[in-house]
Amino acid sequence: MFAYLHLPLHFLIPAGVAWLFFRSRWPTVALWMCATLLVDLDHLLANPVYDPDRCSIGFHPLHSWTAIGVYIALLFPASTRVIAIGLLIHMALDGLDCAL
């Protein structure tokens, strides 16, 4: 069931967070957060590119624990905060996908 919701949630949750916390400029913030889906380009480095049984957290370079630490650090400067939130939402959803 979650497999059908996984991709839509990558758009709906950032849009909801943008609307809740950045209401005056939520459409722009939502687009920036959704743009963090580009982090999935690291899947192109894997063989096979798509494996439904593979957990992306800890496997792909931009989904590594080191990368997640960098995303957390990016929360602190105001200029990178929106991107960091988008990346961390993405990692949380991918982590949830691994757990389910």
N, C-alpha and C positions, 0 to 999 in steps of 0.2 A: 504493500500500500504506500509506504513512504517513498518508494522509487518513483511513483507517479507525481508525487508532490515535491520531490527534491529540486528539480529545475525551477518550477514556478516560485518556490520559496526563496530562491536566489534573487528574485526580483521583488517579491511581495514584502519580505522582511526588511530589506533596505529601504523600500518606499515607505513602509510603516514607521521605521525608526526616523527617517528624514521628516516625515509629517509630524511626528510627536515631538522631536527635539530641535528641529530646524524649520519650524513652520513658516517663517517669513520667506524662506528661499528653498522650500522643500523640493520642488521639481528638479532644480539644479543639483542639489545635494543627492537626491535619489539617483540621478543619472551618474554622478561620480561614483557613488557606492556600487551601482550595478556594473559600472565599467571595470570594477575589480574582478569581474569574471575572467578578464584577460589573464589572470594568474593561472588559469587552467591551460594556458599554452604549454606549460611544462609537461603536460600529459603527452605531448608530441614526442618527447624524448624517450618514452617507455615503449617496450616491445612485449606484447601488443599495446597499441595506443589505448585501447579501451578493454578493460577486464572487469566485468561486473562484480567479481568476487574480491577485487583488490581494494584495500583501504588506501586512499590517497594521502592521508595524514602519515607523515614519516616515510613515505615512499618517493614522492615527487619532490624535486629540489625546492620549489616555491611553496610546498606544503610541509616542509621539514620543521622540526621543533626550533631549529636555529632561526629560520625565516619567521616563524610565529613570534619568537622573542623580538625580532626586529619590528614586526608589526605592532607589538605592544609598546615598544619604545617610540614608535611613530605617533602614538596617542598624545604624547606630551607637547610637541610643538603644535600650535594652533593651525599652522599652515598645512600640516599633513594629517590632522585629526580625522577628517571625513574619510579620506582614503584608508586610514588605519582601521576605522570602524567597519568600513565595507569589507576589508580583508579579513578582519576577525569574525565578522558575521559569516563570511564564506567558509572560513576554517571551522567554525562551530557547526555549520550545517553539514560540512563534509565529515566532521567527527561524529555527528549524530547518525549520518548515513553508515559509517563504519560500525557504530554500536548496534544499529538495527539490522 
